[in-house]
Amino acid sequence: MGKPNAYWRGKAVNKGTWEEYNGKTVNITAAFRAYDTLYDFYMDQDLLFGLSRYARVRTAKTPEEQAAALYACGYATDSAYASKLLAIIKANDLKKYDAVEAEAVEDEQEMKLSEAQKKMLVAALQSLFDKKVITDKTWIEKAQKGTLTLWELTWLNTIILARK
């Protein structure tokens, strides 16, 4: 299960599932991580895929390469995992979103802020953190480093407004 972190607080749900070992399917009960929010799930998954174990997944250039790399890196024991992922991609015409993603990457470039603007943003985010409106210091760190993107700031503003 791993150690709890900022996004996964150690909760789990036990569910019946199966694994494949040496070509044989084995029914088991496994503990699956349970998250407080969908955001926490995605952030924890980002931590997982940031491990060196998954470097081949991150450097893969196509969905086919990524699916194969996920299996090769040990993300799943199902020998048909990659082909199942690719069947889902094909059946739902998901590759059409790759072009949209390429366009979106241009919008995710780091914001160009003056030092004064950066200081104001860091102070505002620190104030929100101190008031517990936001609970993740990563936002402050990204603002300090100047790596916060316009998309991230827009998302954060939406969440903050929704919580008021």
TIRO-2110 file (N, C-alpha, C; in Angstrom, 1 decimal):
// TIRO-2110
0.8, -1.2, 0.0, N, 1, A
0.0, 0.0, 0.0, CA, 1, A
0.8, 1.3, 0.0, C, 1, A
2.0, 1.2, 0.6, N, 2, A
2.8, 2.4, 0.7, CA, 2, A
2.6, 3.2, 1.9, C, 2, A
3.4, 4.3, 2.0, N, 3, A
3.2, 5.2, 3.1, CA, 3, A
2.3, 6.3, 2.8, C, 3, A
1.4, 6.8, 3.7, N, 4, A
0.6, 7.9, 3.5, CA, 4, A
1.4, 9.1, 3.1, C, 4, A
0.8, 10.0, 2.3, N, 5, A
1.4, 11.2, 1.9, CA, 5, A
0.4, 12.4, 1.9, C, 5, A
0.7, 13.5, 1.3, N, 6, A
-0.1, 14.7, 1.3, CA, 6, A
-1.5, 14.4, 0.6, C, 6, A
-1.5, 13.4, -0.2, N, 7, A
-2.7, 13.2, -1.0, CA, 7, A
-3.5, 11.9, -0.7, C, 7, A
-2.7, 10.9, -0.1, N, 8, A
-3.4, 9.7, 0.3, CA, 8, A
-3.1, 9.6, 1.8, C, 8, A
-4.1, 9.5, 2.6, N, 9, A
-4.0, 9.6, 4.0, CA, 9, A
-4.0, 8.2, 4.7, C, 9, A
-3.9, 7.2, 3.9, N, 10, A
-3.8, 5.8, 4.5, CA, 10, A
-5.0, 5.0, 4.4, C, 10, A
-6.1, 5.6, 4.0, N, 11, A
-7.4, 4.8, 3.9, CA, 11, A
-7.4, 3.9, 2.8, C, 11, A
-8.1, 2.7, 3.0, N, 12, A
-8.1, 1.7, 1.9, CA, 12, A
-9.5, 1.0, 1.9, C, 12, A
-9.8, 0.4, 0.8, N, 13, A
-11.0, -0.4, 0.7, CA, 13, A
-10.5, -1.8, 0.2, C, 13, A
-11.0, -2.9, 0.8, N, 14, A
-10.6, -4.2, 0.4, CA, 14, A
-11.7, -4.7, -0.6, C, 14, A
-11.2, -5.2, -1.7, N, 15, A
-12.2, -5.6, -2.8, CA, 15, A
-11.6, -6.9, -3.4, C, 15, A
-12.5, -7.7, -3.9, N, 16, A
-12.1, -8.9, -4.6, CA, 16, A
-11.6, -8.5, -6.0, C, 16, A
-10.6, -9.1, -6.5, N, 17, A
-10.0, -8.9, -7.8, CA, 17, A
-9.2, -10.1, -8.2, C, 17, A
-8.5, -10.0, -9.3, N, 18, A
-7.6, -11.1, -9.7, CA, 18, A
-6.3, -10.6, -10.2, C, 18, A
-5.3, -11.4, -10.1, N, 19, A
-4.0, -11.1, -10.6, CA, 19, A
-3.6, -12.3, -11.5, C, 19, A
-2.6, -12.0, -12.3, N, 20, A
-2.1, -13.1, -13.2, CA, 20, A
-0.7, -13.3, -12.8, C, 20, A
-0.4, -14.6, -12.5, N, 21, A
1.0, -15.0, -12.2, CA, 21, A
1.4, -16.2, -13.0, C, 21, A
2.5, -16.0, -13.8, N, 22, A
2.9, -17.1, -14.6, CA, 22, A
1.8, -17.7, -15.5, C, 22, A
1.0, -16.8, -16.1, N, 23, A
-0.1, -17.2, -17.0, CA, 23, A
-1.3, -17.8, -16.3, C, 23, A
-1.3, -17.8, -15.0, N, 24, A
-2.5, -18.3, -14.3, CA, 24, A
-3.2, -17.2, -13.5, C, 24, A
-4.5, -17.2, -13.6, N, 25, A
-5.3, -16.2, -13.0, CA, 25, A
-5.6, -16.6, -11.5, C, 25, A
-5.4, -15.7, -10.6, N, 26, A
-5.5, -16.0, -9.2, CA, 26, A
-6.5, -15.0, -8.6, C, 26, A
-7.6, -15.5, -8.0, N, 27, A
-8.5, -14.6, -7.3, CA, 27, A
-8.0, -14.2, -5.9, C, 27, A
-8.0, -12.9, -5.6, N, 28, A
-7.5, -12.4, -4.4, CA, 28, A
-8.4, -11.3, -3.8, C, 28, A
-8.2, -10.9, -2.6, N, 29, A
-8.8, -9.7, -2.0, CA, 29, A
-7.6, -8.8, -1.9, C, 29, A
-7.7, -7.6, -2.4, N, 30, A
-6.7, -6.6, -2.4, CA, 30, A
-7.1, -5.3, -1.8, C, 30, A
-6.2, -4.6, -1.2, N, 31, A
-6.5, -3.3, -0.6, CA, 31, A
-6.2, -2.2, -1.6, C, 31, A
-7.2, -1.4, -1.9, N, 32, A
-7.1, -0.3, -2.9, CA, 32, A
-7.2, 1.0, -2.1, C, 32, A
-6.3, 1.9, -2.5, N, 33, A
-6.3, 3.2, -1.8, CA, 33, A
-7.6, 3.9, -2.0, C, 33, A
-8.1, 4.6, -0.9, N, 34, A
-9.3, 5.4, -0.9, CA, 34, A
-8.9, 6.8, -0.7, C, 34, A
-9.4, 7.7, -1.5, N, 35, A
-9.0, 9.1, -1.4, CA, 35, A
-10.2, 10.0, -1.0, C, 35, A
-9.8, 11.1, -0.4, N, 36, A
-10.8, 12.1, 0.1, CA, 36, A
-11.4, 12.9, -1.1, C, 36, A
-10.6, 13.1, -2.1, N, 37, A
-11.1, 13.9, -3.3, CA, 37, A
-10.5, 13.3, -4.6, C, 37, A
-11.2, 13.6, -5.7, N, 38, A
-10.6, 13.2, -7.0, CA, 38, A
-9.3, 13.8, -7.2, C, 38, A
-9.1, 15.1, -6.8, N, 39, A
-7.9, 15.8, -6.9, CA, 39, A
-6.8, 15.0, -6.2, C, 39, A
-7.0, 14.5, -5.0, N, 40, A
-6.0, 13.7, -4.2, CA, 40, A
-5.6, 12.5, -5.0, C, 40, A
-6.6, 11.8, -5.6, N, 41, A
-6.3, 10.6, -6.4, CA, 41, A
-5.3, 11.0, -7.5, C, 41, A
-5.6, 12.0, -8.3, N, 42, A
-4.8, 12.4, -9.4, CA, 42, A
-3.4, 12.8, -9.0, C, 42, A
-3.3, 13.6, -7.9, N, 43, A
-2.0, 14.0, -7.4, CA, 43, A
-1.2, 12.8, -6.9, C, 43, A
-1.8, 11.9, -6.2, N, 44, A
-1.1, 10.7, -5.7, CA, 44, A
-0.6, 9.9, -6.9, C, 44, A
-1.5, 9.8, -7.9, N, 45, A
-1.1, 9.0, -9.1, CA, 45, A
0.1, 9.7, -9.8, C, 45, A
0.1, 11.0, -9.8, N, 46, A
1.3, 11.8, -10.4, CA, 46, A
2.5, 11.4, -9.6, C, 46, A
2.4, 11.3, -8.3, N, 47, A
3.6, 10.9, -7.5, CA, 47, A
4.1, 9.5, -7.9, C, 47, A
3.1, 8.6, -8.0, N, 48, A
3.4, 7.2, -8.4, CA, 48, A
4.1, 7.2, -9.8, C, 48, A
3.6, 7.8, -10.7, N, 49, A
4.2, 7.8, -12.1, CA, 49, A
5.4, 8.6, -12.2, C, 49, A
5.7, 9.4, -11.1, N, 50, A
7.0, 10.2, -11.1, CA, 50, A
8.1, 9.3, -10.6, C, 50, A
7.9, 8.1, -10.1, N, 51, A
8.9, 7.2, -9.7, CA, 51, A
9.8, 6.8, -10.9, C, 51, A
11.1, 6.5, -10.6, N, 52, A
11.9, 6.1, -11.7, CA, 52, A
11.5, 4.8, -12.4, C, 52, A
10.8, 4.0, -11.6, N, 53, A
10.2, 2.8, -12.2, CA, 53, A
9.4, 3.0, -13.4, C, 53, A
8.7, 4.2, -13.5, N, 54, A
7.8, 4.5, -14.6, CA, 54, A
8.4, 5.4, -15.6, C, 54, A
9.7, 5.6, -15.6, N, 55, A
10.4, 6.5, -16.6, CA, 55, A
10.0, 6.1, -18.0, C, 55, A
9.9, 4.8, -18.3, N, 56, A
9.5, 4.4, -19.7, CA, 56, A
8.1, 4.9, -20.1, C, 56, A
7.2, 4.9, -19.1, N, 57, A
5.9, 5.4, -19.4, CA, 57, A
5.9, 6.9, -19.7, C, 57, A
6.7, 7.6, -18.9, N, 58, A
6.7, 9.1, -19.1, CA, 58, A
7.4, 9.5, -20.5, C, 58, A
8.3, 8.7, -20.9, N, 59, A
9.0, 9.0, -22.2, CA, 59, A
8.4, 8.4, -23.4, C, 59, A
7.4, 7.5, -23.2, N, 60, A
6.7, 6.9, -24.4, CA, 60, A
6.1, 8.0, -25.2, C, 60, A
6.1, 7.9, -26.5, N, 61, A
5.6, 8.9, -27.4, CA, 61, A
4.2, 8.6, -27.9, C, 61, A
3.7, 7.4, -27.8, N, 62, A
2.4, 7.1, -28.4, CA, 62, A
1.6, 6.3, -27.3, C, 62, A
0.3, 6.3, -27.4, N, 63, A
-0.5, 5.4, -26.5, CA, 63, A
-0.1, 4.0, -26.5, C, 63, A
0.3, 3.5, -27.7, N, 64, A
0.7, 2.1, -27.8, CA, 64, A
2.0, 1.9, -27.0, C, 64, A
2.9, 2.8, -27.0, N, 65, A
4.2, 2.7, -26.3, CA, 65, A
3.9, 2.8, -24.8, C, 65, A
3.0, 3.7, -24.4, N, 66, A
2.6, 3.9, -23.0, CA, 66, A
2.0, 2.7, -22.4, C, 66, A
1.0, 2.1, -23.1, N, 67, A
0.3, 0.9, -22.7, CA, 67, A
1.3, -0.2, -22.4, C, 67, A
2.2, -0.4, -23.4, N, 68, A
3.2, -1.5, -23.3, CA, 68, A
4.1, -1.2, -22.1, C, 68, A
4.5, 0.1, -21.9, N, 69, A
5.4, 0.4, -20.8, CA, 69, A
4.7, 0.2, -19.5, C, 69, A
3.5, 0.6, -19.4, N, 70, A
2.8, 0.4, -18.1, CA, 70, A
2.8, -1.1, -17.6, C, 70, A
2.6, -2.0, -18.6, N, 71, A
2.7, -3.4, -18.2, CA, 71, A
4.1, -3.8, -17.9, C, 71, A
5.1, -3.4, -18.8, N, 72, A
6.5, -3.7, -18.6, CA, 72, A
7.0, -3.2, -17.2, C, 72, A
6.5, -2.1, -16.8, N, 73, A
7.0, -1.5, -15.5, CA, 73, A
6.3, -2.2, -14.3, C, 73, A
5.4, -3.0, -14.5, N, 74, A
4.8, -3.8, -13.4, CA, 74, A
3.5, -3.1, -12.9, C, 74, A
2.9, -2.2, -13.6, N, 75, A
1.7, -1.5, -13.1, CA, 75, A
0.5, -2.5, -13.0, C, 75, A
0.5, -3.5, -13.9, N, 76, A
-0.5, -4.5, -13.9, CA, 76, A
0.1, -5.9, -14.1, C, 76, A
-0.6, -6.9, -13.6, N, 77, A
-0.1, -8.3, -13.8, CA, 77, A
-0.8, -8.9, -15.0, C, 77, A
-1.8, -8.4, -15.5, N, 78, A
-2.6, -8.9, -16.7, CA, 78, A
-1.8, -8.8, -17.9, C, 78, A
-1.4, -10.0, -18.5, N, 79, A
-0.6, -10.0, -19.7, CA, 79, A
-1.3, -9.3, -20.9, C, 79, A
-2.6, -9.2, -20.8, N, 80, A
-3.3, -8.5, -21.9, CA, 80, A
-3.6, -7.1, -21.6, C, 80, A
-3.0, -6.5, -20.5, N, 81, A
-3.3, -5.2, -20.1, CA, 81, A
-3.1, -4.1, -21.2, C, 81, A
-2.0, -4.2, -21.9, N, 82, A
-1.8, -3.2, -23.0, CA, 82, A
-2.8, -3.3, -24.1, C, 82, A
-3.1, -4.5, -24.5, N, 83, A
-4.1, -4.7, -25.6, CA, 83, A
-5.5, -4.3, -25.1, C, 83, A
-5.8, -4.5, -23.9, N, 84, A
-7.1, -4.0, -23.4, CA, 84, A
-7.2, -2.5, -23.4, C, 84, A
-6.1, -1.8, -22.9, N, 85, A
-6.1, -0.4, -22.9, CA, 85, A
-6.3, 0.2, -24.4, C, 85, A
-5.5, -0.4, -25.3, N, 86, A
-5.6, 0.0, -26.7, CA, 86, A
-6.9, -0.2, -27.3, C, 86, A
-7.6, -1.3, -26.9, N, 87, A
-8.9, -1.6, -27.4, CA, 87, A
-9.9, -0.5, -26.9, C, 87, A
-9.8, -0.1, -25.7, N, 88, A
-10.6, 1.0, -25.2, CA, 88, A
-10.3, 2.3, -25.9, C, 88, A
-9.1, 2.6, -26.1, N, 89, A
-8.7, 3.8, -26.9, CA, 89, A
-9.3, 3.8, -28.3, C, 89, A
-9.2, 2.7, -28.9, N, 90, A
-9.7, 2.6, -30.3, CA, 90, A
-11.2, 2.6, -30.3, C, 90, A
-11.9, 1.9, -29.4, N, 91, A
-13.3, 1.8, -29.4, CA, 91, A
-14.0, 3.2, -29.1, C, 91, A
-13.3, 4.0, -28.4, N, 92, A
-13.8, 5.3, -28.1, CA, 92, A
-13.1, 6.5, -28.8, C, 92, A
-12.3, 6.1, -29.8, N, 93, A
-11.7, 7.1, -30.7, CA, 93, A
-10.9, 8.2, -29.8, C, 93, A
-10.2, 7.7, -28.8, N, 94, A
-9.6, 8.6, -27.9, CA, 94, A
-8.3, 9.3, -28.4, C, 94, A
-7.7, 8.8, -29.5, N, 95, A
-6.6, 9.5, -30.0, CA, 95, A
-6.9, 10.8, -30.6, C, 95, A
-8.2, 11.1, -30.9, N, 96, A
-8.5, 12.4, -31.4, CA, 96, A
-8.2, 13.5, -30.4, C, 96, A
-8.1, 13.1, -29.1, N, 97, A
-7.8, 14.1, -28.0, CA, 97, A
-6.3, 14.4, -27.9, C, 97, A
-5.5, 13.6, -28.5, N, 98, A
-4.1, 13.9, -28.5, CA, 98, A
-3.8, 15.3, -29.2, C, 98, A
-4.4, 15.6, -30.3, N, 99, A
-4.2, 16.9, -30.9, CA, 99, A
-4.7, 18.0, -30.1, C, 99, A
-5.8, 17.8, -29.4, N, 100, A
-6.3, 18.8, -28.4, CA, 100, A
-5.3, 19.0, -27.3, C, 100, A
-4.7, 17.9, -26.8, N, 101, A
-3.7, 18.0, -25.7, CA, 101, A
-2.5, 18.8, -26.2, C, 101, A
-2.1, 18.6, -27.4, N, 102, A
-0.9, 19.3, -27.9, CA, 102, A
-1.2, 20.8, -27.9, C, 102, A
-2.4, 21.2, -28.3, N, 103, A
-2.8, 22.6, -28.3, CA, 103, A
-2.8, 23.1, -26.9, C, 103, A
-3.3, 22.3, -25.9, N, 104, A
-3.4, 22.7, -24.5, CA, 104, A
-2.1, 22.9, -23.9, C, 104, A
-1.1, 22.2, -24.3, N, 105, A
0.2, 22.3, -23.7, CA, 105, A
0.8, 23.8, -23.9, C, 105, A
0.4, 24.3, -25.1, N, 106, A
0.9, 25.7, -25.3, CA, 106, A
0.2, 26.7, -24.3, C, 106, A
-1.0, 26.4, -23.8, N, 107, A
-1.7, 27.2, -22.8, CA, 107, A
-1.1, 27.0, -21.4, C, 107, A
-0.4, 25.9, -21.2, N, 108, A
0.1, 25.5, -19.9, CA, 108, A
1.5, 26.0, -19.6, C, 108, A
1.9, 26.9, -20.4, N, 109, A
3.3, 27.4, -20.2, CA, 109, A
3.3, 28.3, -18.9, C, 109, A
4.4, 28.3, -18.3, N, 110, A
4.5, 29.1, -17.0, CA, 110, A
4.2, 30.5, -17.2, C, 110, A
3.6, 31.1, -16.2, N, 111, A
3.2, 32.5, -16.3, CA, 111, A
4.4, 33.4, -16.3, C, 111, A
4.4, 34.5, -17.0, N, 112, A
5.5, 35.5, -17.0, CA, 112, A
5.1, 36.6, -16.0, C, 112, A
5.6, 36.5, -14.8, N, 113, A
5.2, 37.5, -13.8, CA, 113, A
6.5, 38.3, -13.4, C, 113, A
6.2, 39.6, -13.1, N, 114, A
7.3, 40.4, -12.6, CA, 114, A
7.6, 39.9, -11.1, C, 114, A
8.7, 40.3, -10.6, N, 115, A
9.0, 39.9, -9.2, CA, 115, A
8.0, 40.5, -8.2, C, 115, A
7.5, 41.7, -8.5, N, 116, A
6.4, 42.2, -7.6, CA, 116, A
5.2, 41.4, -7.7, C, 116, A
4.8, 41.0, -8.9, N, 117, A
3.6, 40.2, -9.1, CA, 117, A
3.8, 38.9, -8.4, C, 117, A
4.9, 38.3, -8.6, N, 118, A
5.2, 37.0, -7.9, CA, 118, A
5.1, 37.1, -6.4, C, 118, A
5.6, 38.1, -5.8, N, 119, A
5.6, 38.3, -4.4, CA, 119, A
4.1, 38.5, -3.9, C, 119, A
3.3, 39.2, -4.7, N, 120, A
1.9, 39.4, -4.3, CA, 120, A
1.2, 38.1, -4.4, C, 120, A
1.4, 37.3, -5.4, N, 121, A
0.8, 36.0, -5.6, CA, 121, A
1.2, 35.1, -4.5, C, 121, A
2.5, 35.0, -4.1, N, 122, A
2.9, 34.1, -3.0, CA, 122, A
2.3, 34.6, -1.7, C, 122, A
2.2, 35.9, -1.5, N, 123, A
1.6, 36.4, -0.2, CA, 123, A
0.1, 36.0, -0.2, C, 123, A
-0.6, 36.1, -1.3, N, 124, A
-2.0, 35.8, -1.4, CA, 124, A
-2.2, 34.3, -1.1, C, 124, A
-1.4, 33.5, -1.8, N, 125, A
-1.6, 32.0, -1.6, CA, 125, A
-1.2, 31.6, -0.2, C, 125, A
-0.2, 32.3, 0.4, N, 126, A
0.2, 32.0, 1.8, CA, 126, A
-1.0, 32.3, 2.8, C, 126, A
-1.6, 33.4, 2.5, N, 127, A
-2.8, 33.9, 3.3, CA, 127, A
-3.9, 32.8, 3.2, C, 127, A
-4.2, 32.4, 2.0, N, 128, A
-5.2, 31.3, 1.8, CA, 128, A
-4.8, 30.0, 2.5, C, 128, A
-3.5, 29.7, 2.5, N, 129, A
-3.1, 28.5, 3.2, CA, 129, A
-3.2, 28.7, 4.7, C, 129, A
-2.8, 29.8, 5.2, N, 130, A
-3.0, 30.1, 6.7, CA, 130, A
-4.4, 30.0, 7.1, C, 130, A
-5.3, 30.5, 6.3, N, 131, A
-6.8, 30.4, 6.6, CA, 131, A
-7.4, 29.1, 6.3, C, 131, A
-6.6, 28.1, 5.8, N, 132, A
-7.0, 26.8, 5.5, CA, 132, A
-8.0, 26.7, 4.3, C, 132, A
-8.0, 27.8, 3.5, N, 133, A
-8.8, 27.8, 2.3, CA, 133, A
-8.2, 26.8, 1.3, C, 133, A
-6.9, 26.8, 1.2, N, 134, A
-6.1, 25.8, 0.5, CA, 134, A
-5.3, 25.0, 1.5, C, 134, A
-5.0, 23.7, 1.2, N, 135, A
-4.3, 22.9, 2.1, CA, 135, A
-3.0, 22.3, 1.6, C, 135, A
-2.7, 22.7, 0.3, N, 136, A
-1.5, 22.1, -0.3, CA, 136, A
-0.5, 23.2, -0.6, C, 136, A
0.6, 23.1, 0.1, N, 137, A
1.7, 24.1, 0.0, CA, 137, A
2.3, 24.1, -1.4, C, 137, A
2.0, 23.1, -2.2, N, 138, A
2.6, 23.1, -3.5, CA, 138, A
2.3, 24.3, -4.3, C, 138, A
1.1, 24.8, -4.1, N, 139, A
0.7, 26.0, -4.9, CA, 139, A
1.6, 27.2, -4.6, C, 139, A
2.0, 27.3, -3.3, N, 140, A
2.9, 28.4, -2.9, CA, 140, A
4.3, 28.2, -3.4, C, 140, A
4.7, 27.0, -3.3, N, 141, A
6.1, 26.6, -3.9, CA, 141, A
6.2, 26.9, -5.4, C, 141, A
5.1, 26.5, -6.1, N, 142, A
5.1, 26.8, -7.5, CA, 142, A
5.1, 28.3, -7.9, C, 142, A
4.4, 29.0, -7.1, N, 143, A
4.4, 30.5, -7.3, CA, 143, A
5.7, 31.1, -7.0, C, 143, A
6.4, 30.6, -5.9, N, 144, A
7.7, 31.1, -5.5, CA, 144, A
8.7, 30.8, -6.6, C, 144, A
8.6, 29.6, -7.2, N, 145, A
9.6, 29.2, -8.3, CA, 145, A
9.2, 29.8, -9.6, C, 145, A
8.0, 30.3, -9.7, N, 146, A
7.6, 30.8, -11.0, CA, 146, A
7.2, 29.7, -12.0, C, 146, A
6.8, 28.6, -11.5, N, 147, A
6.4, 27.5, -12.4, CA, 147, A
4.8, 27.3, -12.4, C, 147, A
4.1, 28.1, -11.7, N, 148, A
2.6, 28.0, -11.7, CA, 148, A
2.1, 28.4, -13.1, C, 148, A
1.3, 27.6, -13.7, N, 149, A
0.8, 27.9, -15.0, CA, 149, A
-0.5, 28.6, -14.9, C, 149, A
-0.9, 29.3, -16.0, N, 150, A
-2.2, 30.0, -16.1, CA, 150, A
-3.3, 29.0, -15.8, C, 150, A
-3.2, 27.9, -16.5, N, 151, A
-4.3, 26.8, -16.3, CA, 151, A
-4.4, 26.5, -14.8, C, 151, A
-3.3, 26.2, -14.1, N, 152, A
-3.3, 25.9, -12.7, CA, 152, A
-4.0, 27.0, -11.9, C, 152, A
-3.6, 28.2, -12.1, N, 153, A
-4.1, 29.3, -11.4, CA, 153, A
-5.6, 29.5, -11.6, C, 153, A
-6.1, 29.3, -12.8, N, 154, A
-7.5, 29.3, -13.2, CA, 154, A
-8.2, 28.2, -12.4, C, 154, A
-7.7, 27.0, -12.4, N, 155, A
-8.3, 25.9, -11.7, CA, 155, A
-8.3, 26.2, -10.2, C, 155, A
-7.3, 26.7, -9.6, N, 156, A
-7.2, 27.0, -8.2, CA, 156, A
-8.3, 28.1, -7.8, C, 156, A
-8.4, 29.1, -8.7, N, 157, A
-9.4, 30.2, -8.5, CA, 157, A
-10.8, 29.6, -8.4, C, 157, A
-11.1, 28.6, -9.3, N, 158, A
-12.4, 28.0, -9.4, CA, 158, A
-12.7, 27.2, -8.1, C, 158, A
-11.7, 26.5, -7.6, N, 159, A
-11.9, 25.7, -6.4, CA, 159, A
-12.1, 26.6, -5.2, C, 159, A
-11.3, 27.7, -5.1, N, 160, A
-11.4, 28.6, -4.0, CA, 160, A
-12.8, 29.3, -4.0, C, 160, A
-13.3, 29.7, -5.2, N, 161, A
-14.6, 30.3, -5.3, CA, 161, A
-15.7, 29.3, -4.9, C, 161, A
-15.5, 28.1, -5.3, N, 162, A
-16.5, 27.1, -5.0, CA, 162, A
-16.6, 26.8, -3.5, C, 162, A
-15.5, 27.0, -2.8, N, 163, A
-15.5, 26.7, -1.3, CA, 163, A
-16.0, 27.8, -0.5, C, 163, A
-16.2, 29.0, -1.1, N, 164, A
-16.7, 30.2, -0.3, CA, 164, A
-18.2, 30.1, -0.2, C, 164, A
END
